[in-house]
Amino acid sequence: MHTFGMGWMWLWWLLPLLIIAAVFYLAAAGRDNGRRRSRALELLDERLARGEIDIGTYEKLKAELTENG
């Protein structure tokens, strides 16, 4: 009977490790979202500079990007 209980002991070590990994994953996902938004604004700036969009479209798209973030 004792060996059955000890065989599952590794689960108690695995649970905290999974929780820590989940916290790090969620924290990294939050930082990545900020980088994507920042990159989207950079691309928007570049499109305006190349003349692909006018200032009205630029301001509208920029407002949407910053509002949803």
N, C-alpha and C positions, 0 to 999 in steps of 0.2 A: 503494500500500500504506500509506503514511503516513496518509492521510486516513481510512482505515477505523479505525485505532486511535484517532485523535484524536476521532472521532465518538462513541465509547463512553466517553470520559473523564468525562462528566457522571455516569456511574454511580458513580464513586469519590467524588464529592462528595455524591451522594444517600444512599449507605449510612450514613455517620456521622450525617447528619441524621435518617434513619429510626430509628437506634438511640437518639439523644437524645430524639426524640419518643416512642418506646416507653417509655423510662425515666420521662419526665414523666407519661405516661398511667397507668402502673402506680402511680406515687407518688400521683397524684390519686385513683385508684380506692381505694387504701388509706385515704386521709383521708375519702373519702365514706362508706365503710363505718362508720367511727367515728361520723359524724354521724347516720347512719340508726339505729344502735343507740341513740344518745343520744336521738333523737326517739322511738324506740319506748318507751324508759323514761319519757319525758315523758308520752306517751299513756297508758301504764299507770298512772302516778301520777294523771292526770286521771280515768281510769275509776274508780279507787278513791275519789277525792274526791267524785265524783258519785254514788257508791253503786251503780254498775253491777256491781261485783265485790266479793266479800268478801276479807278479809285473807288467808285461806288460798290462794285463787286468785291473789291478787296476788303473794304470796311464791313460789308455784310458777312463775308466769310470769316473774317477775323473775329467779329462779334459772336458768331456761332461757335467757333472753336474755343474762345475764352469763356463763353457762357456755359457750355456743356462740361467744362473741366472743373 
